[in-house]
Amino acid sequence: SSVIEGLVICGADTSKHMTHIDRGLTDGRYTDYYYKLPLTVGIRVDGNGVTVKNCEISGFSNSGVLLNNVKDAHIHQNFIHHNQRNGFGYGVCLSKASEAVIEYNLFNFDRHSIAADGSPGSGYIARYNIHMGEAIRHVFDAHGGRDRGDGTQIACDYVDMYNNTILTDRIPYSRRGIPQQYSKFYNNVVLYPLTYYDVRRLEGANMTMYD
């Protein structure tokens, strides 16, 4: 195991690039435009048992912290912000069969503060985090098989979200497939009553929401 602690890691790209993808959609060359800008990552983790704590991580077009097929990652007490390129822009991103506990972090100005590609064997616990209010899209995320193109509907094995404070008008969590075990969203503080949000993304098979 290893620990990354007390660093200020600043990337060069804090922009949303909202018109970048829109232009590609307009003229039918979406993929060409989508990948024209370079993708950058603050911290990439490829080994198990890594802790990232007490860091400030900002300005990366892909993700502030990228977990690539790792287990037992612990991301806590960081300030993660301005990782917000339209189409990417993740504060913490779980790729492949990654698992992590993500807690006591301060998030703002990320497209999604926590995102997962939803691969089988993946999952995360998000607890005691504060989202300060600025997001392009939903705050927490789990992609489904349609996003990966693997012919399944799987959106992680599990996603457990509780005791978070989410001060944005964006939907707090988007379930984009079916978790193999469960997704739970409970005991969180959100800015508006849940009737304000698109609750279809918070409901569905193996999904529980309460308190």
C-alpha positions in Angstrom: 0.0 0.0 0.0 1.0 3.6 -0.4 -0.1 7.1 0.7 -0.3 10.3 -1.3 -0.7 13.1 1.3 -0.6 16.9 1.5 0.0 17.8 -2.1 -1.5 20.6 -4.2 -1.8 19.3 -7.7 -3.0 21.8 -10.3 -3.7 21.0 -13.9 -3.9 23.4 -16.8 -7.5 22.9 -17.9 -10.2 24.2 -15.7 -12.7 25.0 -18.5 -16.0 23.3 -19.1 -15.6 23.4 -22.9 -19.3 23.4 -23.4 -19.2 24.5 -27.0 -16.6 21.9 -27.9 -19.0 18.9 -28.0 -21.9 21.0 -29.2 -20.0 21.8 -32.3 -19.3 18.2 -33.0 -22.9 17.3 -32.5 -24.0 20.0 -34.9 -21.9 18.9 -37.9 -22.0 15.2 -37.2 -18.3 14.8 -36.3 -18.9 14.3 -32.6 -16.0 11.8 -32.0 -13.5 13.9 -33.9 -14.2 17.0 -31.7 -14.7 15.0 -28.5 -11.1 13.7 -28.5 -9.4 16.6 -30.1 -8.5 18.2 -26.8 -5.9 16.3 -24.7 -7.2 14.3 -21.7 -5.3 14.9 -18.4 -5.3 13.2 -15.0 -4.1 14.5 -11.7 -3.4 11.2 -9.9 -3.7 7.8 -11.6 -3.7 4.8 -9.4 -2.9 1.3 -10.8 -2.2 -0.6 -7.6 -4.3 -1.8 -4.6 -4.5 -0.2 -1.2 -3.7 3.4 -2.1 -4.7 6.3 0.1 -5.1 9.9 -1.2 -5.7 12.3 1.6 -5.3 16.0 2.5 -4.6 17.0 -1.1 -6.0 19.8 -3.3 -6.6 18.5 -6.9 -7.9 20.7 -9.7 -7.8 21.5 -13.3 -7.7 18.1 -15.1 -9.9 17.4 -18.1 -10.4 13.7 -17.5 -10.3 13.3 -13.7 -8.6 14.5 -10.6 -8.1 11.0 -9.3 -8.4 8.0 -11.6 -8.6 4.5 -10.1 -7.7 1.9 -12.7 -8.7 -1.6 -11.7 -7.7 -1.2 -8.1 -9.1 -2.4 -4.8 -9.1 -0.9 -1.3 -8.6 2.7 -2.4 -9.3 5.3 0.2 -9.9 8.9 -0.9 -10.5 11.2 2.0 -10.2 14.8 3.3 -9.3 16.3 -0.1 -10.5 19.4 -1.9 -11.2 18.3 -5.4 -12.5 21.0 -7.8 -12.6 22.4 -11.4 -12.2 19.0 -13.1 -15.1 19.8 -15.5 -14.5 19.2 -19.1 -17.9 18.6 -20.8 -18.1 14.8 -21.6 -15.4 13.9 -19.0 -14.7 16.0 -16.0 -14.6 13.7 -12.9 -13.4 14.5 -9.5 -12.8 10.8 -8.7 -13.3 8.2 -11.4 -13.4 4.4 -10.9 -12.4 2.5 -14.0 -12.8 -1.3 -14.5 -13.2 -3.4 -11.4 -12.2 -0.7 -8.9 -13.5 -0.3 -5.4 -13.0 2.7 -3.1 -14.2 4.4 0.0 -14.6 8.2 -0.7 -15.3 10.3 2.4 -14.8 13.7 4.0 -14.0 15.4 0.8 -15.0 18.8 -0.4 -16.1 18.9 -4.1 -17.0 21.7 -6.4 -16.9 22.6 -10.1 -16.6 19.0 -11.3 -18.8 17.6 -14.0 -19.4 14.6 -11.8 -17.7 14.6 -8.4 -17.6 10.8 -8.4 -18.1 8.6 -11.5 -17.7 4.9 -12.2 -17.7 3.2 -15.5 -19.8 0.5 -13.8 -17.8 -2.5 -14.7 -18.6 -5.8 -13.0 -16.6 -6.1 -9.7 -16.6 -2.4 -9.1 -18.3 -0.3 -6.4 -17.8 2.6 -4.0 -18.9 4.0 -0.7 -19.4 7.8 -0.7 -20.0 9.2 2.7 -19.5 12.5 4.7 -18.6 14.4 1.5 -19.7 18.0 0.9 -20.6 19.2 -2.6 -20.5 23.0 -2.6 -23.0 23.6 -5.4 -21.4 23.9 -8.9 -21.8 20.9 -11.2 -22.5 20.5 -14.9 -24.4 17.3 -14.5 -25.3 14.9 -11.6 -23.0 14.7 -8.7 -22.5 10.9 -8.2 -22.6 8.5 -11.1 -22.5 4.8 -12.2 -22.4 4.0 -15.9 -24.3 1.1 -17.3 -23.4 -1.5 -19.9 -24.8 0.6 -22.6 -22.1 3.2 -21.9 -19.4 0.6 -22.0 -20.9 -1.2 -25.0 -20.5 -4.6 -23.3 -24.0 -5.9 -23.9 -25.1 -5.8 -20.2 -27.1 -3.5 -18.0 -24.6 -3.7 -15.1 -23.9 -0.5 -13.2 -21.3 -1.5 -10.6 -21.8 -4.3 -8.1 -22.8 -1.8 -5.4 -22.9 2.0 -4.7 -23.5 3.1 -1.1 -24.1 6.8 -0.6 -25.0 8.2 2.8 -24.4 11.2 5.1 -23.4 13.5 2.2 -24.3 17.2 1.9 -25.1 18.1 -1.7 -25.8 21.8 -2.2 -26.6 21.9 -6.0 -29.7 21.9 -8.1 -28.3 19.0 -10.1 -29.6 15.5 -9.4 -27.4 14.0 -6.7 -27.1 10.5 -8.2 -27.7 9.0 -11.6 -28.2 5.3 -11.9 -27.5 4.5 -15.6 -27.9 0.7 -15.4 -28.7 -2.0 -12.8 -26.4 -2.7 -9.9 -25.6 -6.3 -9.5 -26.1 -6.1 -5.7 -27.5 -2.7 -4.7 -27.4 1.0 -4.8 -28.4 2.9 -1.7 -29.0 6.6 -1.3 -29.9 7.5 2.3 -29.4 10.0 5.1 -28.1 12.6 2.7 -28.9 16.4 2.7 -29.9 17.8 -0.7 -30.7 21.4 -1.7 -34.3 20.9 -2.7 -37.0 18.4 -2.0 -36.6 15.2 -4.0 -39.7 16.1 -6.1 -37.6 18.8 -7.7 -35.2 16.3 -9.2 -35.5 13.7 -11.9 -36.2 10.9 -9.4 -36.3 8.2 -12.2 -32.5 8.3 -12.0 -32.7 7.6 -8.2 -35.2 4.7 -8.5 -35.2 1.3 -10.2 -34.1 -2.3 -9.8 -31.8 -3.0 -6.8 -32.0 0.7 -5.9 -33.0 1.9 -2.4 -33.6 5.6 -1.4 -34.8 6.7 2.0 -34.4 9.4 4.7 
